[in-house]
Amino acid sequence: VISINEKLKQLINSSPVMVFMKGTPESPECGFSRRMVELLFKHNVKFGYFNILADKVVRERLKEYSNWKTYPQLYVEGKLIGGLDIALELDSQGEFVPLVEKYIQ
């Protein structure tokens, strides 16, 4: 049996670019998650995702683990980048692509 923190760490590292979101990339269940996915699609970034609506424990505990209270949450190589506002700001400043360019297909 693994601890919740170990499970969160495994989920975060299950893909080099990982999004914890409401819904799925094909069917986002909130506007912020939809816009995060659109940003990743715009740059052809290969990413994994976890639907936080499907697991209440992950949804609640990840907020504590990451010290980030909102979703979506974007991780690159296991490191929290932030939410949609941060990702959009990085993109507008030309700093998003360098962050994910290894994972652009």
C-alpha positions as CSV (number, residue, x, y, z in Angstrom):
1,V,0.0,0.0,0.0
2,I,1.4,3.4,-1.0
3,S,0.8,6.6,0.8
4,I,-1.3,9.3,-0.8
5,N,1.8,11.5,-1.2
6,E,3.6,8.6,-3.0
7,K,0.6,8.2,-5.3
8,L,0.5,12.0,-6.0
9,K,4.3,11.9,-6.8
10,Q,3.7,8.9,-9.2
11,L,0.8,10.7,-10.9
12,I,2.8,13.9,-11.3
13,N,5.7,12.0,-12.8
14,S,3.6,9.7,-15.0
15,S,4.2,12.0,-18.0
16,P,6.9,14.6,-18.5
17,V,4.2,17.3,-19.1
18,M,1.3,16.6,-16.8
19,V,-2.0,18.4,-16.3
20,F,-4.4,17.9,-13.4
21,M,-7.7,19.2,-14.8
22,K,-11.4,19.0,-14.5
23,G,-12.5,16.5,-17.2
24,T,-10.5,15.3,-20.1
25,P,-8.6,17.0,-22.9
26,E,-11.4,15.9,-25.3
27,S,-14.1,17.0,-22.9
28,P,-12.9,19.6,-20.3
29,E,-15.4,20.3,-17.6
30,C,-14.4,23.9,-16.8
31,G,-13.2,26.9,-18.9
32,F,-9.8,27.1,-17.2
33,S,-9.1,23.4,-17.9
34,R,-10.3,23.9,-21.5
35,R,-8.0,26.9,-22.0
36,M,-5.0,25.0,-20.5
37,V,-5.6,22.1,-23.0
38,E,-6.0,24.6,-25.9
39,L,-2.6,26.2,-24.9
40,L,-0.9,22.8,-25.0
41,F,-2.6,21.8,-28.2
42,K,-1.7,25.2,-29.8
43,H,2.0,24.3,-29.3
44,N,1.6,20.6,-30.1
45,V,2.8,19.6,-26.6
46,K,2.6,15.9,-25.8
47,F,1.1,15.7,-22.3
48,G,-0.6,13.4,-19.9
49,Y,-3.6,14.4,-17.8
50,F,-5.5,13.3,-14.7
51,N,-9.2,14.1,-14.3
52,I,-9.4,15.3,-10.7
53,L,-13.2,15.0,-10.7
54,A,-12.8,11.3,-10.8
55,D,-10.9,11.0,-7.5
56,K,-11.9,13.2,-4.6
57,V,-8.8,12.2,-2.5
58,V,-6.4,13.2,-5.2
59,R,-8.4,16.4,-5.8
60,E,-8.2,17.5,-2.2
61,R,-4.7,16.2,-1.3
62,L,-2.9,17.5,-4.4
63,K,-3.9,21.1,-3.4
64,E,-2.0,20.5,-0.1
65,Y,0.9,18.6,-1.7
66,S,1.5,21.3,-4.4
67,N,0.5,24.2,-2.1
68,W,-1.6,25.3,-5.1
69,K,-5.3,25.7,-4.4
70,T,-6.8,25.7,-7.9
71,Y,-7.1,23.6,-11.0
72,P,-5.8,23.1,-13.6
73,Q,-2.3,22.5,-12.4
74,L,0.5,22.1,-14.9
75,Y,3.7,20.1,-14.1
76,V,6.8,19.8,-16.3
77,E,9.3,17.1,-15.4
78,G,7.7,16.8,-12.0
79,K,7.9,20.5,-11.1
80,L,4.8,22.6,-10.6
81,I,4.6,25.4,-13.2
82,G,1.3,26.7,-11.9
83,G,-2.2,27.2,-13.1
84,L,-3.7,28.7,-16.3
85,D,-2.9,32.3,-15.4
86,I,0.8,31.4,-15.0
87,A,0.9,29.3,-18.2
88,L,-0.8,32.1,-20.3
89,E,1.6,34.7,-18.8
90,L,4.6,32.5,-19.7
91,D,3.2,32.0,-23.2
92,S,2.7,35.8,-23.7
93,Q,6.3,36.4,-22.6
94,G,7.6,33.7,-25.0
95,E,8.8,31.6,-22.0
96,F,6.3,28.7,-22.4
97,V,7.7,27.0,-25.5
98,P,11.2,26.8,-24.1
99,L,9.8,25.2,-21.0
100,V,8.1,22.4,-23.0
101,E,10.0,22.3,-26.3
102,K,11.4,18.8,-25.6
103,Y,7.8,17.5,-25.6
104,I,6.6,19.3,-28.7
105,Q,5.7,16.7,-31.4
